[in-house]
Amino acid sequence: MTNTPGSTTPGPSDSPEPDGGTGPGPAPSPQLPEQDRPAAPSVPPEASLHRPDPGPGWSAQQPPADANGWGRWTPPPGSRSPLPPSQGGPRWGGPPAPNGWQQQGPWSRPAAPQPGVVPLRPLDVGEILGGSVATLRRHWRAILGVTATVALVTQAIAVVVQGSYTDDGSLEKLEDTDHPSAHDLLHGLRDAYAGLGLTVVVAALGVLTATAILALVTSRAVLGRTVAVGEVWREARGRFGRLVGLALLLVGLYVAVLGIGVLPGVLVAAAGVSDGGAALAVLGACAGLVVMVWLWILLSLSPPALMLENQSVVGAMKRSAKLVRGAWWRVLGVELLTVLVTYIASAIIELPFTILSSAVTNESFSSFYNSDSSPGWTFLVVNGIGAVVGSMVTLPVSSGTVTLLYIDQRIRRESLDIELHQAAEQK
């Protein structure tokens, strides 16, 4: 942990400075009358928004002189300044300005402390993903204990669902019917995709649960603290009921939005207009998918808000919407990149298990979508084991990303980095 002060969100500085914010300059000549003195350069009011406010409680550093020209200097009262390069500070070209701020362009920025896996300042995409991986590497015992439990439960349910719901060729039977009724269409879709839909719902519940529980680990990793598996479960136990309620409500909301989008097409098809109903159902599904993605991003920070702020179910959803508002596209980009990375990693991890199950059972993954044959239990179990192993690696990354996004948004909006630095110093 470094002792350099942290960076906060842009805000007005509370440091006492002369008007104009340019620092103390040469004293005016006493022989000049007041009206003949040169006016101080004017600074637009909005320029102060780009100057960080380190906040209360920081102590000014007094570094010794070194060979690089960084001498001992005294900042004015109330100012907070970073360390020079010899003490771990950034090299931004040139000695500090007289007012105690390191110069980089028109304004300056002190180096951010990093007691844990990420620096305590607004994060970029690489730092968020890197912090998730660093959290897994440093706290793998506590993390794998949680993800193994969640993955075993969700994959066991998924294997049972996939083995119980088999496609009897209902969709292929519809091809032989000239004018299938809406009942036949719904029956075929149910038989073909009921198992897949339930599997997706179970997986979503598992991801939300793991994200909320692992938020406790990631929050401690940011402060540079360690945490045991038992401590995580004890702290999560008191909020587990609300966590399950939040996961069910979110998944139910997403499914309901998608169902509402498809419903008009189904009703039109039931009225006898099969072609028009099918087209309307496809359009409704696309519209519902767009709304579902919008809600997913808007409410994606609900699990860490519930666990770290001890919010209610509805309060966590409102909190997430407040934090994401104004940064929806940025959160979407980080979430989609995380999904892509974890999907590729999961596919690589599960590939050997898929090859092994195919070699042992003479079945392939296409059995899930082939009406002539359905996968056997051996094939499903072996692939389920691969899915458990993959989830144990990918769930911590996706969960850590959501928690770090939550922390990043609070740093940007609420200057949470000041509180985090103070908490890290008290460990």
C-alpha positions as CSV (number, residue, x, y, z in Angstrom):
1,M,0.0,0.0,0.0
2,T,1.4,3.3,-0.9
3,N,0.9,6.5,1.1
4,T,0.3,8.8,-1.8
5,P,-3.1,10.5,-1.8
6,G,-5.9,9.2,-3.9
7,S,-7.7,10.9,-6.7
8,T,-11.4,11.7,-6.5
9,T,-14.0,12.6,-9.0
10,P,-13.8,16.0,-10.5
11,G,-15.0,18.7,-8.1
12,P,-14.2,22.0,-6.7
13,S,-11.1,22.1,-4.5
14,D,-11.3,23.2,-0.9
15,S,-7.7,24.3,-0.9
16,P,-7.3,28.0,-0.1
17,E,-5.9,29.6,-3.2
18,P,-5.9,33.1,-4.6
19,D,-8.6,34.1,-7.0
20,G,-8.0,32.6,-10.4
21,G,-6.5,29.4,-9.0
22,T,-3.1,30.1,-10.4
23,G,-1.2,29.9,-7.2
24,P,0.9,32.5,-5.4
25,G,2.8,34.6,-7.9
26,P,5.4,37.4,-7.5
27,A,4.3,40.1,-5.1
28,P,3.2,43.4,-6.9
29,S,5.5,46.3,-6.6
30,P,4.6,48.5,-3.6
31,Q,5.4,51.6,-5.5
32,L,2.5,51.1,-8.0
33,P,-0.8,52.5,-6.9
34,E,-3.7,50.1,-6.6
35,Q,-5.4,51.1,-9.8
36,D,-2.2,50.6,-11.8
37,R,-1.4,47.1,-10.7
38,P,-1.7,44.3,-13.3
39,A,-4.9,42.4,-13.1
40,A,-4.7,38.7,-12.2
41,P,-5.4,36.4,-15.1
42,S,-9.0,35.3,-15.3
43,V,-9.9,31.6,-15.2
44,P,-13.2,30.4,-16.3
45,P,-15.4,29.0,-13.5
46,E,-15.7,25.6,-15.2
47,A,-12.0,25.1,-15.1
48,S,-12.1,24.3,-11.4
49,L,-14.2,21.2,-12.2
50,H,-11.1,19.6,-13.8
51,R,-9.1,20.0,-10.6
52,P,-9.3,17.0,-8.2
53,D,-10.3,17.5,-4.6
54,P,-8.4,15.1,-2.5
55,G,-10.9,15.7,0.3
56,P,-10.4,16.0,4.0
57,G,-8.0,14.0,6.1
58,W,-5.0,13.9,3.8
59,S,-1.6,14.9,5.0
60,A,0.9,16.8,2.8
61,Q,4.1,15.0,2.0
62,Q,7.5,16.4,2.7
63,P,9.9,14.5,0.4
64,P,13.7,15.1,0.7
65,A,15.7,16.5,-2.2
66,D,17.0,14.1,-4.8
67,A,19.2,14.1,-7.9
68,N,16.3,14.6,-10.3
69,G,15.6,18.1,-9.2
70,W,12.8,17.3,-6.8
71,G,13.7,19.4,-3.8
72,R,12.1,19.8,-0.4
73,W,9.2,22.2,-0.8
74,T,6.3,23.2,1.3
75,P,2.8,23.3,-0.1
76,P,0.5,26.1,1.0
77,P,-1.9,25.4,3.8
78,G,-4.8,23.1,2.8
79,S,-3.2,21.8,-0.4
80,R,-2.5,18.2,-1.0
81,S,0.2,17.0,-3.3
82,P,1.7,13.8,-4.6
83,L,5.1,12.4,-3.8
84,P,8.0,13.1,-6.1
85,P,9.4,10.4,-8.4
86,S,12.0,9.4,-5.8
87,Q,9.2,8.6,-3.4
88,G,7.0,6.7,-5.8
89,G,5.2,9.6,-7.4
90,P,4.6,10.0,-11.1
91,R,7.1,11.6,-13.4
92,W,5.0,14.1,-15.4
93,G,7.9,16.2,-16.5
94,G,9.2,19.0,-14.4
95,P,9.2,19.9,-10.7
96,P,6.0,20.7,-8.8
97,A,4.4,24.0,-9.2
98,P,4.6,26.6,-6.4
99,N,1.1,25.8,-5.3
100,G,1.9,22.2,-4.6
101,W,0.2,20.5,-7.6
102,Q,2.1,18.3,-10.1
103,Q,1.7,19.8,-13.6
104,Q,0.4,17.8,-16.5
105,G,-1.3,20.0,-19.1
106,P,-3.5,22.8,-17.8
107,W,-4.3,21.0,-14.5
108,S,-2.8,18.3,-12.4
109,R,-3.7,15.0,-10.8
110,P,-2.1,13.3,-7.8
111,A,-1.1,9.7,-7.9
112,A,-3.8,7.4,-6.7
113,P,-3.1,4.9,-3.8
114,Q,-3.6,1.2,-4.5
115,P,-3.9,-0.8,-1.3
116,G,-5.6,-3.7,-3.2
117,V,-6.3,-5.0,-6.6
118,V,-7.2,-1.6,-8.3
119,P,-6.1,2.0,-7.7
120,L,-8.5,4.1,-5.8
121,R,-9.7,6.4,-8.6
122,P,-12.0,6.2,-11.6
123,L,-11.1,3.0,-13.4
124,D,-10.7,2.2,-17.1
125,V,-11.9,-1.1,-18.8
126,G,-8.5,-2.8,-18.5
127,E,-8.2,-2.0,-14.8
128,I,-11.7,-3.4,-14.2
129,L,-11.0,-6.7,-16.0
130,G,-7.4,-6.9,-14.5
131,G,-8.8,-6.3,-11.0
132,S,-11.3,-9.1,-11.4
133,V,-8.5,-11.5,-12.5
134,A,-6.2,-10.2,-9.7
135,T,-9.0,-10.8,-7.1
136,L,-9.3,-14.4,-8.3
137,R,-5.6,-14.9,-8.1
138,R,-5.2,-13.5,-4.6
139,H,-8.3,-14.8,-3.0
140,W,-8.9,-18.0,-4.9
141,R,-9.7,-20.1,-1.8
142,A,-12.6,-18.0,-0.7
143,I,-13.8,-17.5,-4.3
144,L,-13.6,-21.1,-5.4
145,G,-15.5,-22.1,-2.3
146,V,-18.4,-19.9,-3.3
147,T,-18.3,-20.6,-7.1
148,A,-18.0,-24.4,-6.7
149,T,-21.1,-24.5,-4.5
150,V,-23.2,-22.3,-6.9
151,A,-21.9,-24.1,-10.0
152,L,-22.6,-27.5,-8.6
153,V,-26.2,-26.6,-7.7
154,T,-27.0,-24.8,-10.9
155,Q,-25.4,-27.4,-13.2
156,A,-27.1,-30.3,-11.3
157,I,-30.5,-28.6,-12.0
158,A,-29.5,-28.0,-15.6
159,V,-28.5,-31.6,-16.2
160,V,-31.9,-32.8,-14.8
161,V,-33.8,-30.3,-16.9
162,Q,-31.9,-31.2,-20.1
163,G,-32.4,-34.9,-19.5
164,S,-36.1,-34.6,-18.6
165,Y,-37.2,-32.3,-21.5
166,T,-36.6,-34.1,-24.7
167,D,-37.7,-32.9,-28.1
168,D,-40.2,-35.3,-29.7
169,G,-39.9,-33.7,-33.1
170,S,-42.9,-31.4,-32.7
171,L,-41.3,-28.7,-34.9
172,E,-40.6,-31.1,-37.6
173,K,-44.2,-32.3,-37.5
174,L,-45.3,-28.8,-38.1
175,E,-43.5,-28.8,-41.4
176,D,-45.8,-31.5,-42.7
177,T,-48.9,-29.4,-41.7
178,D,-50.1,-26.9,-44.3
179,H,-51.8,-24.5,-41.8
180,P,-50.7,-25.3,-38.2
181,S,-52.8,-23.8,-35.5
182,A,-51.5,-21.5,-32.8
183,H,-51.9,-24.4,-30.3
184,D,-49.7,-26.6,-32.4
185,L,-47.2,-23.9,-32.8
186,L,-47.0,-23.2,-29.1
187,H,-46.8,-26.9,-28.4
188,G,-43.9,-27.4,-30.7
189,L,-42.0,-24.4,-29.3
190,R,-42.6,-25.6,-25.8
191,D,-41.3,-29.1,-26.5
192,A,-38.3,-27.9,-28.4
193,Y,-37.1,-25.0,-26.2
194,A,-38.6,-25.6,-22.8
195,G,-35.4,-27.3,-21.5
196,L,-33.1,-24.7,-23.0
197,G,-35.2,-21.9,-21.6
198,L,-35.2,-23.4,-18.1
199,T,-31.5,-24.0,-18.3
200,V,-30.9,-20.3,-19.1
201,V,-33.1,-19.2,-16.2
202,V,-31.3,-21.5,-13.8
203,A,-27.9,-20.2,-15.1
204,A,-29.0,-16.6,-14.7
205,L,-30.1,-17.2,-11.1
206,G,-26.7,-18.8,-10.4
207,V,-24.8,-15.9,-11.9
208,L,-26.8,-13.3,-9.9
209,T,-26.3,-15.3,-6.7
210,A,-22.6,-15.7,-7.2
211,T,-22.2,-12.0,-8.2
212,A,-23.8,-10.9,-5.0
213,I,-21.9,-13.2,-2.7
214,L,-18.5,-12.6,-4.4
215,A,-19.1,-8.8,-4.0
216,L,-18.1,-9.3,-0.4
217,V,-14.7,-10.8,-1.5
218,T,-14.1,-8.2,-4.2
219,S,-14.8,-5.3,-1.8
220,R,-12.2,-6.6,0.6
221,A,-9.7,-7.2,-2.2
222,V,-10.0,-3.5,-3.2
223,L,-8.9,-2.6,0.3
224,G,-6.1,-5.1,0.3
225,R,-7.7,-7.3,3.0
226,T,-8.0,-11.1,3.1
227,V,-11.3,-13.0,3.7
228,A,-12.0,-16.6,4.4
229,V,-14.8,-18.7,3.0
230,G,-16.6,-19.0,6.3
231,E,-16.6,-15.3,6.8
232,V,-18.1,-14.7,3.4
233,W,-20.9,-17.2,4.1
234,R,-21.6,-15.8,7.5
235,E,-22.0,-12.3,6.2
236,A,-24.1,-13.4,3.3
237,R,-26.4,-15.6,5.4
238,G,-28.3,-12.7,6.8
239,R,-29.1,-11.3,3.4
240,F,-29.6,-14.6,1.5
241,G,-33.4,-14.3,1.6
242,R,-33.3,-10.8,-0.1
243,L,-30.7,-12.1,-2.5
244,V,-32.9,-14.9,-3.7
245,G,-35.8,-12.6,-4.0
246,L,-33.7,-10.1,-6.0
247,A,-32.5,-12.9,-8.4
248,L,-36.0,-14.3,-8.9
249,L,-37.5,-10.8,-9.5
250,L,-34.8,-9.8,-12.0
251,V,-35.0,-13.0,-14.0
252,G,-38.8,-12.9,-13.9
253,L,-38.8,-9.3,-15.1
254,Y,-36.5,-10.2,-18.0
255,V,-38.7,-13.2,-19.0
256,A,-41.9,-11.2,-18.6
257,V,-40.6,-8.4,-20.9
258,L,-39.7,-11.0,-23.6
259,G,-43.0,-12.7,-23.2
260,I,-45.0,-9.5,-23.5
261,G,-43.2,-8.8,-26.7
262,V,-44.1,-12.1,-28.2
263,L,-47.7,-12.2,-26.9
264,P,-49.4,-10.0,-29.6
265,G,-48.0,-12.3,-32.3
266,V,-49.3,-15.3,-30.6
267,L,-52.8,-13.8,-30.2
268,V,-52.9,-12.9,-33.9
269,A,-51.9,-16.4,-34.8
270,A,-54.6,-17.8,-32.5
271,A,-57.1,-15.6,-34.4
272,G,-56.3,-17.5,-37.6
273,V,-53.7,-15.3,-39.2
274,S,-50.7,-17.7,-38.9
275,D,-48.3,-15.9,-41.2
276,G,-49.0,-12.4,-39.8
277,G,-48.9,-13.7,-36.2
278,A,-45.5,-15.4,-36.8
279,A,-44.1,-12.2,-38.3
280,L,-45.5,-10.1,-35.4
281,A,-44.1,-12.5,-32.9
282,V,-40.6,-12.2,-34.3
283,L,-40.8,-8.4,-34.3
284,G,-42.2,-8.5,-30.8
285,A,-39.4,-10.8,-29.7
286,C,-36.8,-8.4,-31.1
287,A,-38.3,-5.4,-29.4
288,G,-38.6,-7.4,-26.1
289,L,-35.0,-8.4,-26.4
290,V,-33.9,-4.7,-26.8
291,V,-35.9,-3.7,-23.7
292,M,-34.6,-6.7,-21.8
293,V,-31.0,-5.7,-22.5
294,W,-31.7,-2.2,-21.4
295,L,-33.1,-3.4,-18.1
296,W,-30.2,-5.8,-17.7
297,I,-27.7,-3.0,-17.9
298,L,-29.8,-0.6,-15.8
299,L,-30.2,-3.1,-13.0
300,S,-26.9,-4.9,-13.3
301,L,-25.4,-3.3,-10.2
302,S,-28.3,-4.4,-8.0
303,P,-26.5,-7.5,-6.5
304,P,-23.4,-5.6,-5.1
305,A,-25.7,-2.7,-4.0
306,L,-27.8,-5.2,-2.0
307,M,-24.8,-6.9,-0.4
308,L,-22.5,-4.0,0.2
309,E,-25.1,-1.4,1.2
310,N,-27.5,-3.8,2.9
311,Q,-30.3,-2.5,0.7
312,S,-33.7,-4.0,0.3
313,V,-34.7,-5.7,-3.0
314,V,-36.4,-2.7,-4.5
315,G,-33.8,-0.4,-2.9
316,A,-31.0,-2.2,-4.6
317,M,-32.7,-2.0,-8.0
318,K,-33.3,1.8,-7.5
319,R,-29.7,2.2,-6.4
320,S,-28.4,0.4,-9.5
321,A,-30.6,2.5,-11.8
322,K,-29.2,5.7,-10.2
323,L,-25.6,4.7,-10.5
324,V,-25.9,3.5,-14.1
325,R,-27.9,6.5,-15.3
326,G,-25.7,8.6,-17.6
327,A,-23.2,5.8,-18.0
328,W,-25.4,3.1,-19.6
329,W,-23.3,2.7,-22.8
330,R,-20.1,2.5,-20.9
331,V,-21.5,-0.2,-18.6
332,L,-22.9,-2.0,-21.6
333,G,-19.5,-2.1,-23.3
334,V,-17.7,-3.4,-20.2
335,E,-20.4,-6.0,-19.6
336,L,-20.4,-7.2,-23.2
337,L,-16.6,-7.4,-23.3
338,T,-16.7,-9.5,-20.1
339,V,-19.4,-11.8,-21.5
340,L,-17.2,-12.3,-24.6
341,V,-14.0,-13.0,-22.6
342,T,-15.7,-15.4,-20.2
343,Y,-17.6,-17.2,-23.0
344,I,-14.3,-17.9,-24.9
345,A,-12.6,-19.0,-21.7
346,S,-15.5,-21.3,-20.8
347,A,-15.6,-22.8,-24.2
348,I,-11.9,-23.6,-24.1
349,I,-12.2,-25.2,-20.6
350,E,-15.3,-27.3,-21.5
351,L,-14.0,-28.5,-24.9
352,P,-12.0,-31.4,-23.5
353,F,-15.0,-32.6,-21.5
354,T,-17.2,-32.4,-24.6
355,I,-14.7,-34.4,-26.7
356,L,-14.4,-37.0,-23.9
357,S,-18.2,-37.4,-23.5
358,S,-18.6,-37.7,-27.3
359,A,-15.9,-40.4,-27.5
360,V,-17.4,-42.4,-24.6
361,T,-21.0,-42.2,-25.7
362,N,-20.7,-41.7,-29.5
363,E,-23.0,-38.7,-29.2
364,S,-22.4,-35.1,-30.1
365,F,-23.5,-31.7,-28.9
366,S,-25.9,-31.5,-31.8
367,S,-28.1,-34.1,-30.0
368,F,-29.5,-31.2,-28.0
369,Y,-31.1,-29.8,-31.2
370,N,-31.7,-33.0,-33.2
371,S,-35.2,-34.5,-33.0
372,D,-34.0,-37.9,-34.1
373,S,-32.0,-38.5,-30.9
374,S,-31.6,-36.9,-27.5
375,P,-28.4,-36.9,-25.4
376,G,-28.0,-39.6,-22.8
377,W,-27.4,-39.1,-19.1
378,T,-23.7,-40.0,-19.4
379,F,-23.2,-37.3,-22.0
380,L,-25.0,-34.8,-19.9
381,V,-23.2,-35.6,-16.7
382,V,-19.7,-35.4,-18.3
383,N,-20.6,-32.1,-20.0
384,G,-22.1,-30.9,-16.7
385,I,-18.7,-31.5,-14.9
386,G,-17.0,-29.5,-17.6
387,A,-19.5,-26.7,-17.1
388,V,-18.8,-26.7,-13.3
389,V,-15.1,-26.4,-13.9
390,G,-15.6,-23.6,-16.4
391,S,-18.0,-21.7,-14.1
392,M,-15.5,-21.9,-11.2
393,V,-13.1,-19.9,-13.4
394,T,-15.5,-17.6,-15.3
395,L,-17.9,-16.7,-12.5
396,P,-15.3,-14.9,-10.4
397,V,-14.3,-12.7,-13.4
398,S,-17.8,-11.8,-14.4
399,S,-18.8,-11.2,-10.7
400,G,-15.7,-9.2,-10.0
401,T,-16.3,-7.0,-13.0
402,V,-19.8,-6.1,-11.9
403,T,-18.6,-5.3,-8.4
404,L,-15.7,-3.1,-9.7
405,L,-18.2,-1.4,-12.0
406,Y,-20.3,-0.6,-9.0
407,I,-17.3,0.7,-7.1
408,D,-16.1,2.7,-10.1
409,Q,-19.5,4.4,-10.5
410,R,-19.6,5.3,-6.8
411,I,-16.1,6.8,-7.1
412,R,-17.1,8.9,-10.1
413,R,-20.4,10.1,-8.5
414,E,-19.8,10.0,-4.8
415,S,-16.0,10.2,-4.2
416,L,-16.0,6.8,-2.6
417,D,-12.3,6.6,-3.1
418,I,-11.7,8.9,-0.2
419,E,-13.6,6.6,2.2
420,L,-12.0,3.5,0.8
421,H,-8.5,5.0,1.3
422,Q,-9.4,5.9,4.9
423,A,-10.7,2.4,5.5
424,A,-7.6,0.8,4.0
425,E,-5.4,2.8,6.3
426,Q,-7.3,1.5,9.3
427,K,-6.8,-2.2,8.5
